[in-house]
Every structure is written in C-alpha cells, then in structure tokens.
C-alpha cells in the first residue's frame, strides 16, 4: 500500500511525465549533464513544496522553474569566472545499431553548437534562443517564463540569431 497522498501521486506523475523535457532544457542552458541533473533535482524539490492547487499548468510551471534555476546556475558560474572542466557531451549515450562514425560526427557538431551558444550568448539570449529554436515556444510564452516583455524576448532571440549567424560567417 502506498503511503503517498493522491495529490503527491499526481505531482509525481506530472513531474515524471515532463522530466526528460526538463533535463533537455536545463542541459541546453547549462551545458553540463551533472549540473542539468542537479537543476532537475532542484526543480523536483521545489515542485514538492509548491502549492500545486494554484498551478494551472504543471508542465509550464516545471519548465519555468527549470529555466530560472538553469539561468541562476549559469549566472553564478559566470560571476565566479568558472569554466566547465569536463569534456563537452561525453556523457551522451547512443542507441544500439547506430553507425559509430555518424554518432561521432553528430557529437562533434553538437559540441560546436553548444560551445557557440555558451561562449557567444548571454544567459538571457541563450535561454530565449533555446526556448524558441529548440522547443518552439511562442514569444509570449518565453516572455511569461522569463518574466520579460514579449518584444524583449523577440529582441533577445534576434540578437542571439544575429550573433550566431555572424559567427558562422566568420567561420566560413
């Protein structure tokens, strides 16, 4: 017999359902598997303590909390001038039957893309860009998630795109 209450059972169910998405959001913002896992665990703790009766959309609440905590991690590390020491994307796993050369090429491409995001974009630009490009959030939802105006969210995404495009032009 379960000792959990029905509301906690629902909270667990809501969290488990969106956990992979939360991890992807955190990983794309912080760029490190271990820190992304820490962020997701912190989100779980906050979700347990939250007044879930007032939350109308658990997935949105959890995604918002993940974005904010991820930004806190990035800004904190930037303030301390820390750089990640672990090799990029080494923890990524592959499924059986996949060509190892293709996997290696994919990892290298992802490595370059993530480094470019982390090195060239501010945390706010990175968060808006990832939410827009990777998760196809509308600007209104990005603005609500990050507590900024929709025009500001649109401008941050545009700046991120411009910076990344100028980097690609320089690399060519």
Secondary structure, DSSP 8 states (H G I E B T S, - for coil): ---S-HHHHHHHHHHHHHHHHHHHHHHHHH--HHHHHHHHHHHHHHHHHS-GGG-S-HHHHHHHHHHHHHHHHHHHHHHTT----S-TTTT----TT--HHHHHHHHHHHHHHHHHHHHHS-HHHHHHHIIIIIT---HHHHHHHHTS-HHHHHHHHHHHHHHHHHHHHHH-
